Amino acid sequence: MPLSRGLAKFNRVVTNRISRPLAGWLPGFAVLVHRGRNSGAEYRTPLNAWLGDNDVIVALTYGRDTDWLKNLTAANGGEIIAGGKSYRVGAPQLIGSEGMSRMPAMAKPILRSIDVDEFALLPLIGPDRPT
């Protein structure tokens, strides 16, 4: 069961504004840059995300019904900032609980405690890949 919509709204209004400046630098975090599918406005959403060689995996802590996921799908991709570097990403691919196997050991108990069972893979596009 994903986290509540009320918590999502609080995080969008309060927590995201505080964490956004650091999320692009901290391990296990990233900032997703995406465009509103209706407004065209640019948004920067802090996420729990982990870079792989060819993709980024994101735990869907609020489930599939998030604006950032809808925006990224509609635009067929966006940009993610992780480890202080920017990467182009393609359209998200939704995966189920098998995504838990890709999570770092220290993240698994936290994600299990909040019943996260869905993940998104964001394929990395272009020559800039993590090393």
N, C-alpha and C positions, 0 to 999 in steps of 0.2 A: 504494500500500500504506500503510495507516494506521500510526501509531506503535504500538509494542508495548504489550500489556496490562501488562507489568511496569513500563514507564515510566509508564503511566496510573496505576497503583497508587501509585508513588512520588510522582507529582505530586499525587495526591489527598491523601496523608498529609502530605507535606512542603511542596512548592512552593505548593500552593493556600493553605495556611495563612499563608504568608509574603506571597503576592501579593494575597490577597483584600482587605485594607484599601486598596490602591492601585488595583486593577483597575477600580473604578467611576469613577475619575477620569482615568486615562491614555488617550491616544489609541490606538485600535486594540484596546482592552480593554473589558470590561464584566463585571458580576457578574449571573449569572442566578439569580433566586430562584424556586424550584420546590418542590413537595411530593412526597414519596415516594409512589409509586403503591401500595405495600403498607403502609408504616409511617405515612404521613400526616405524617411529620416534615418540617420546613422545611429546605431545603438552599440554600446560597449557593455557586455554582460560578463561579470566574473563567474567562472565555473570551476568545478573540480574536474580536472582533465589531466591525462597522462599521454605524453608523446611516445609513439613507437617509431620504427624505421619508416613505415609507409602510411601511418595514420595516427589519429588522435582518438583516444577513447574517452567518452564522457559518461559519467554515471547520471542517469535521469532521476535525480532525487525528487523531482516534482512530477514524474511521469512524462508521458508523451505530449500532453496538452500544454506546452509552453510556447510562448511567443517566439523565443529565439529559435526553437526547433522548426516552427512553422515558417519563419522568415528565411532561415537557411535553406530549407527545402524549396520554397518558392523561388529563391534567387539562384538555386543550384550551387550554393557555396558561399564562402565569405573569407574571413581572415581570422587567424587565431594568434595571440601573442602569448608566448610561453618561454620561460627562461630568458626573458629580455629580448627575444627574437620574434620576428613576424613570419608567419607561414600562410600561404593560400591553402584553403581547404575546399573540397568539393561537397556535393550534396550528402547529407547524412544518411547512413544506413542503420536502421534500427535492428538491434539484436536483443535477445532475451537474456536469461540468467547466465548463459555461457560467457557473457562479458565479465562476470565476477572472476573467472579464472585469469583474466588479464590484469586484474587489479593488484597493486602492491600489497604485500602481506599486512602492512600496518593499516591500510585503508579498509580491508575486508571486514573486520569486526564492526567498524563504525557503520559501513554501508548495510551490513546485515542487521544491525540494531535498529535501523530506520526502515527496514524492509525494502531496500532498493533491489529490484529484480529486472530492470530494463536499462539498457545502455545504448549509446549511439557511437558509431564509428564515423569519423570525418576523414576521408582520404586526403593525404597531403598531395598537393599539385605543384608541379614546377621543380626547378633544380635545387631549391633550398630545402634541405632535409636535415633533421637533427643528426648529430654525430655522436 
